[in-house]
Structure formats: structure tokens, C-alpha cells
Amino acid sequence: MTTANAVFIHHPGSELYKFNDHHPFNPIRLRSTIDLLIRCGALDKEHMITPAAADDRMIMNVHREDYVRAVQQLSEAASIADASLLADSYGLSDDDTPYFRGMHDAAAAIVGGSVYAAEAVMSGRTKRAFHMAGGLHHAFPHRGAGFCIYNDAAVAIRHIQRKYGARIMYIDTDVHHGDGVQWVFYDDPTVFTYSIHETGKFLFPGTGFIHERGIDSGVGACMNVPLEPYTEDESWLNSFRATVEAAVHMFKPDLIVSQHGCDAHAFDPLSHMQCSMRIYREMPLIIRDLADRYSQGRWTALGGGGYDIWRVVPRAWSYVWLGMTNSPIVTQTAPGSDSVPLPSDWLTAWENEAGGVEELPKHWLDSTEDWTPMPRRSAIQAANEQTCNRVLHQ
């Protein structure tokens, strides 16, 4: 059997995961990223894999049956009396995660993609897999939260855990704490959950503190790295390298599943960080190296948050696939090298679609020389170093 180096997985149904026209979670970021990868020669559309949507049994490996049935009913809300009452009972009535027609099918397509990606890697059909629509890490077994209806990452991990008896390392780089995945496996010593994020003192979901380390037999199989608001590239990357390396070295997983929310960028409207595209170039390379050294190269990557959908998300998620496939663009865009332009035809194709926002970026990396320096830079760096020292001491 020939093993592929990496596979790209996308279900068109995941593009229907849209709460409303004004909601920040907009699936157009999937299409624009795929188009960017195609136009820069890094992805052949004919080689994209379309998985089956997850069935109810698969989803219920994590989610309670009553919750899944409620999601299904609310997907046809026009025919339900007291729909708002049902939605309120399951976390699907607020502005963050409002129910919408067809949401079960769209969310099931996302779960199916993440399960397929993890299965393809663990079965040996490929070394690496990227499912960009995945990474909905805030959903709980009994309710939706934080733009997330079903927790595709948790379902995929549970599937691999049960089928292969594997030890799985979950690495979450979203600026918001990966709470849903953490709590699903909080007492499980065979799944290590790692999350680096803006501290919950100031940002949703208000969790992810150092003392959250697991319970019962799962104590020690959970690591949180909460960073200060307005953290910049150098401090973020130093914190990430030191802590994630220690976690993977200690746990020695059979498979790494990573979540690549790209909302720690300075342009993102839903966080307070000051990072640039540099961290989104570097983090996939760090995870790839860890997978090569500790999990025989087995690595499944998912998407996640990211709400500057034109200037940030397409470049950041492209970097995951570019790193997975050893694209020359990664080498060409090393920090300190000359600026490498984005494909001009991609800019032309999307500039009208992005009308009303600031000008689309012209290069893969940000030019940060003109950014206003953080006045508390040294204090923020020192606070983050202290946090990492406490994490590593534990």
C-alpha cells in the first residue's frame, strides 16, 4: 500500500454551517482559503477528499442523545412549537450559537470530515491530514457554545481512542481556551489536552487556567498556557515552543490532533492579542517536527476560530497545509527574507467579495514595522515567562 504524505479533506456541506448573515463565523473563509491554495499551486482541487457526514451513532460517542435529537429538531425549527424554549435548554438560543435551519446536517458534515482525517492518519493511509472546517472546540456533550454545535475534535479523538487504543495529544492554538475538548477528556489519562490562549480572566470562555490539570486518573494529562492580553509574536512563540515540547516529550502520543484557530492575530476583532502572521507560519512547523519525533509523523490538523476572514484566515490556514506538504512557500517566507507576494489573481478574485473591509494583504507575511509597539511589552513578556515557568514546574 502506498502511503500519501498528506491529504486535504473538505465536505461541501460544511460551507452551510452559517448562523446568519451578521454572525462573525462565516464559512466563506473556507472557500477563500481553498482558492488561495489552488492559485498558489499548493492544492489540486481534484485531489481533495470529500468524506461522508457523521451518522448519529458517531456523534453520540461524545454528545448526549437528547442533545443530538434537539439539534435535529431545531434544524427544522419552522415545524416545532416552543422552538425557542428547546433551544434555550441546549445552549442554542443566544447570539453566539443561535439555532438555524439545516444546522444538524452542516455540523454532521464537519464531524465526518474530522473523523475521516483522524482515521486516514491512524490507519496508515496517510501521514498527515488537514480538515480545515473542523476545530469546533467549545461544544459540550449536552449543549452548544461559542459558535460550536458538535465537537468534531472530541468525536474524532474518541473514535481513534476506541478503535485503536491509541494515546492522543490534542494541541489547541486558538486564542480561546479549548474548553469543550478538555472537559470531555478531563479524567482520561490516554488523551492529553494542551491549550495556549489568551487568559480567561479577560476572554471567553473564562477558563483554561494553570490549575486545570485533569481529575482522577487524568491528573497531569491537561496543560493550559494562558497568556497576557497584547502578547506579541516573540513571547507567544517562546511560550508555545517551551511548553508544547515539554508536554509532547512527556506524553509521547501515538497521534497528534491540532486545532488551528487563527484569532490571536492583531487584526482579529474577538481577542486582544498583537500577533502577526509569523506565528501562523511557525506553529504548524513546530507541530510537524513534534509529530515526526514523537508520533511517527502521524498528525491530523483542524481549523477553528478566526474572524478577520479576509486579511488573516486565508493566509493562516494556508500555512497549515503549506507546512504539512513542505511547500517551498514556507521556506521562501522565512522571517527576514524578502516579502513574497500573494497570487495576484487571488487578490483580484476576492477584492470585490471583501468590499467594505480594509485592503487585502499583498504578501504572505505581515509587515509589522509600522505597527504601534506595545507600551507594556517587557511587562507582558515577563508575565508570560512566569506563567510558563509555573506550567513547566507542575
Residue pairs with C-beta under 8 A, 6 or more apart in sequence:
1 124
1 125
3 124
3 125
3 126
3 127
4 125
4 126
4 127
5 126
5 127
5 128
5 324
5 325
5 326
6 126
6 127
6 128
6 129
6 130
6 321
6 324
6 325
7 47
7 49
7 117
7 120
7 125
7 126
7 128
7 129
7 130
8 37
8 43
8 47
8 48
8 49
8 129
8 130
8 132
8 321
9 48
9 49
9 50
9 51
9 113
9 116
9 117
9 120
9 129
9 130
9 131
10 30
10 34
10 48
10 49
10 50
10 113
10 131
10 132
10 133
11 50
11 51
11 53
11 109
11 110
11 112
11 113
11 133
12 50
12 109
13 53
13 105
13 106
13 108
13 109
14 27
14 30
14 106
14 109
14 110
14 113
14 133
15 27
15 30
15 31
15 133
16 27
16 102
16 105
16 106
16 109
17 25
17 27
17 103
17 106
17 107
17 109
17 110
17 133
17 149
18 25
18 26
18 27
18 100
18 106
19 25
19 97
19 98
19 100
19 147
20 98
20 100
23 98
23 147
24 147
24 269
24 270
24 307
25 147
25 307
26 309
27 133
28 309
28 353
29 306
29 309
29 313
29 314
29 317
30 132
30 133
30 303
32 309
32 310
32 313
32 314
32 350
32 353
33 132
33 313
33 314
33 317
33 318
34 43
34 45
34 48
34 132
35 346
35 349
35 350
36 314
36 315
36 318
36 342
36 343
36 346
37 43
37 318
37 321
37 322
38 44
38 45
39 343
39 345
39 346
39 349
40 318
40 329
40 342
40 343
40 346
42 318
42 321
42 322
42 325
42 327
42 329
43 321
49 116
49 120
51 112
51 113
51 115
51 116
51 117
52 112
52 116
53 105
53 108
53 109
53 111
53 112
54 108
54 109
54 111
54 112
54 115
54 150
54 155
55 108
56 68
58 111
58 112
58 115
58 155
58 159
59 68
59 108
59 111
59 150
59 155
60 68
61 155
61 158
61 159
61 162
62 141
62 150
62 151
62 154
62 155
62 158
62 184
63 139
63 141
63 142
63 150
63 151
63 155
64 141
64 142
66 142
67 90
67 141
67 142
67 143
68 104
70 86
70 87
70 89
70 90
70 92
71 90
71 92
71 99
71 103
71 104
71 107
71 144
71 149
71 150
72 104
73 80
73 83
73 86
74 80
74 83
74 86
74 87
74 92
74 99
74 103
74 104
75 99
75 100
75 101
75 102
75 103
75 104
75 105
76 101
77 83
77 87
77 99
77 101
78 101
80 86
83 99
84 93
87 93
87 98
87 99
90 142
90 143
90 144
91 97
91 140
91 143
91 144
91 145
92 98
92 99
92 143
92 144
92 149
93 99
96 145
96 146
96 147
97 144
97 145
97 146
97 147
97 148
97 149
103 149
104 149
107 136
107 149
107 150
107 152
108 150
109 133
110 133
110 134
110 136
110 150
110 152
111 150
111 152
111 155
111 156
113 131
113 133
113 134
113 152
114 131
114 134
114 135
114 152
114 153
114 155
114 156
114 300
114 302
115 152
115 155
115 156
115 159
116 129
116 131
117 129
117 130
117 131
117 134
117 156
117 300
117 301
117 302
118 129
118 156
118 157
118 159
118 160
118 255
118 257
118 300
119 156
119 159
119 160
119 163
120 126
120 129
121 127
121 128
121 129
121 255
121 298
121 299
121 300
122 160
122 163
122 164
122 166
122 254
122 255
122 298
127 297
127 298
127 299
128 288
128 291
128 297
128 298
128 299
128 300
128 301
128 324
129 299
129 300
129 301
130 300
130 301
130 302
130 320
130 321
130 324
131 300
131 301
131 302
131 303
132 302
132 303
132 317
132 320
132 321
133 303
134 152
134 153
134 156
134 259
134 302
134 303
134 304
135 152
135 153
135 174
135 259
135 260
135 261
135 302
135 303
135 304
135 305
136 147
136 148
136 149
136 150
136 151
136 152
136 153
136 180
136 304
137 148
137 151
137 153
137 154
137 172
137 174
137 178
137 179
137 180
137 181
137 259
137 261
137 304
138 144
138 145
138 146
138 147
138 148
138 151
138 176
138 178
138 179
138 180
138 205
139 145
139 146
139 148
139 149
139 150
139 151
139 154
139 180
140 151
140 180
140 183
140 184
141 151
141 184
145 180
145 205
146 176
146 180
146 204
146 205
147 305
148 180
151 180
151 181
151 184
152 302
153 170
153 178
153 181
153 257
153 259
153 302
154 180
154 181
154 184
154 185
156 257
156 300
157 168
157 170
157 181
157 185
157 191
157 257
158 184
160 166
160 168
160 255
161 168
161 188
161 190
161 191
164 254
166 190
166 253
166 254
166 255
167 190
167 191
167 192
167 251
167 252
167 253
167 254
167 255
168 190
168 191
168 192
168 253
168 254
168 255
168 256
168 257
169 191
169 192
169 194
169 247
169 248
169 251
169 253
169 255
169 256
169 257
169 295
170 178
170 181
170 185
170 191
170 192
170 193
170 194
170 257
170 258
170 259
171 194
171 244
171 256
171 257
171 258
171 259
171 287
172 178
172 181
172 193
172 194
172 195
172 196
172 197
172 258
172 259
172 261
172 304
173 196
173 240
173 258
173 259
173 260
173 261
173 264
173 283
173 304
174 195
174 197
174 259
174 260
174 261
174 263
174 264
174 304
174 305
175 197
175 198
175 203
175 261
175 263
175 264
175 268
175 270
175 271
175 273
175 305
176 197
176 198
176 203
176 204
176 205
176 261
176 263
176 271
176 305
177 195
177 197
177 200
177 205
177 207
177 208
177 224
177 226
178 193
178 195
178 197
178 208
178 259
179 205
179 207
179 208
181 193
181 259
182 193
182 195
182 207
182 208
182 212
182 222
182 224
185 191
185 193
185 218
185 221
185 222
186 193
186 214
186 215
186 218
186 222
187 214
187 215
187 216
187 217
187 218
188 217
188 218
188 221
189 214
189 217
189 218
189 220
189 221
190 221
191 221
192 221
192 222
192 223
192 247
192 251
192 253
193 221
193 222
193 223
194 222
194 223
194 224
194 225
194 243
194 244
194 247
195 208
195 223
195 224
195 225
196 224
196 225
196 227
196 236
196 239
196 240
196 243
196 244
197 203
197 208
197 224
197 225
197 226
197 227
197 264
198 226
198 227
198 228
198 229
198 231
198 264
198 271
198 272
198 273
199 208
199 209
199 226
199 227
199 228
199 229
200 206
200 207
200 208
200 209
200 226
201 226
202 229
202 272
203 229
203 271
203 272
208 224
208 226
209 224
209 226
210 224
210 226
210 387
210 390
210 391
210 394
212 222
212 224
213 219
213 220
213 222
213 223
213 394
214 220
214 221
214 222
221 251
223 243
223 247
223 391
224 391
225 239
225 240
225 243
225 387
225 388
225 391
226 387
227 235
227 236
227 239
227 273
227 384
227 387
228 380
228 383
228 384
228 387
229 272
229 273
229 380
230 272
230 273
230 274
230 374
230 376
230 380
231 239
231 264
231 273
231 274
231 275
231 380
231 384
232 274
232 275
232 374
232 377
232 380
233 275
233 276
233 278
233 279
233 368
234 381
235 380
235 381
235 384
235 385
236 264
236 273
236 275
236 279
236 384
237 278
237 279
237 282
237 283
238 384
238 385
238 388
239 384
239 385
239 387
239 388
240 279
240 283
240 286
241 286
242 388
242 392
243 388
243 391
243 392
244 286
244 287
244 290
245 286
245 290
246 392
248 256
248 290
248 294
249 294
252 294
252 295
253 294
253 295
254 295
254 296
254 298
255 295
255 298
255 299
255 300
256 287
256 290
256 291
256 294
256 295
256 298
256 299
256 300
257 300
257 301
257 302
258 284
258 287
258 299
258 300
258 301
258 302
259 301
259 302
259 303
259 304
260 280
260 283
260 284
260 301
260 302
260 303
260 304
260 316
260 317
260 320
261 303
261 304
261 305
261 306
262 268
262 280
262 304
262 305
262 306
262 312
262 313
262 316
262 317
263 270
263 271
263 304
263 305
263 306
263 307
264 271
264 273
264 275
264 279
265 273
265 275
265 276
265 277
265 280
265 306
265 308
265 312
265 316
266 273
266 274
266 275
266 276
266 371
267 308
267 311
267 312
268 306
268 307
268 308
268 312
269 307
269 308
270 305
270 307
274 371
274 374
276 365
276 366
276 368
276 371
277 312
277 315
277 316
277 319
277 364
277 365
277 366
278 335
278 365
278 366
280 315
280 316
280 319
280 320
281 319
281 323
281 330
281 333
281 335
281 364
281 365
284 301
284 319
284 320
284 322
284 323
284 324
285 323
285 330
287 299
287 301
288 299
288 323
288 324
291 297
291 298
291 299
299 324
301 320
301 324
303 317
306 312
306 313
306 316
306 317
307 313
310 350
310 354
310 357
310 360
311 357
311 358
311 360
311 361
315 342
315 361
315 364
319 330
319 364
321 327
322 329
322 330
323 330
329 340
329 364
332 340
333 340
333 364
333 365
335 365
339 363
339 364
339 365
339 367
340 363
340 364
340 365
341 362
341 363
341 364
342 360
342 361
342 362
342 363
342 364
347 360
347 362
350 360
351 360
354 360
374 380
